[in-house]
Every structure is written in C-alpha cells, then in structure tokens.
Amino acid sequence: MKLSEYELSNLQGGAITAALLNSVARVLNTVLELGRTVGSSIRRIYSKNYC
C-alpha cells in the first residue's frame, strides 16, 4: 500500500522514540557513574587512602 502525498505530509511520530530512550539511558548511566565516583571519593577520604 502506497501513501499519497497528503498522507505522507500528515504523518506524526510517536511520543517514545529510540532517540528519546537512548538519551534517557545515557543520562541515567551518567548519574550512576557520578554517584559511584562520589561514593569512592568519600570512602577514600574517610579511610585516608588517597592513592
């Protein structure tokens, strides 16, 4: 089935796209890595193991 020019011009994308999911996953991954880094730094400061 072929779409007409009118139908092609009126196409609308969905609310959840692959790009949106990918960007949300990257943000969550970045927040997780930031939490790990801060936690490791705090643990090193309290244990006085800086190296």
C-alpha positions in Angstrom: 0.0 0.0 0.0 1.4 3.4 -1.0 0.7 6.6 0.8 -0.4 9.7 -1.0 1.5 13.0 -0.8 -1.2 14.3 1.6 -0.9 11.3 3.9 2.9 11.5 3.9 2.8 15.2 4.9 0.4 14.4 7.8 2.5 11.6 9.4 3.2 12.1 13.1 5.8 10.3 15.2 5.2 8.5 18.4 5.9 10.0 21.8 8.5 7.4 22.7 11.2 7.1 20.1 14.5 5.3 20.0 16.4 8.6 20.3 14.5 9.5 23.4 15.1 6.2 25.1 18.8 6.3 24.2 19.2 9.8 25.7 17.3 8.8 28.9 19.6 5.7 29.2 22.7 7.9 28.8 21.5 10.3 31.4 20.8 7.5 33.9 24.2 5.9 33.2 25.9 9.3 33.7 24.1 9.8 37.1 25.1 6.3 38.2 28.7 6.8 37.3 28.8 10.2 39.1 27.3 8.5 42.2 30.0 5.8 42.1 32.7 8.4 41.7 31.5 10.5 44.6 31.0 7.4 46.8 34.5 6.2 46.1 35.9 9.6 46.9 34.1 9.8 50.2 35.2 6.3 51.1 38.8 7.1 50.3 38.7 10.3 52.4 37.3 8.5 55.4 39.7 5.6 55.2 42.6 8.1 54.5 43.7 6.1 51.5 44.3 8.7 48.9 46.5 6.7 46.4 
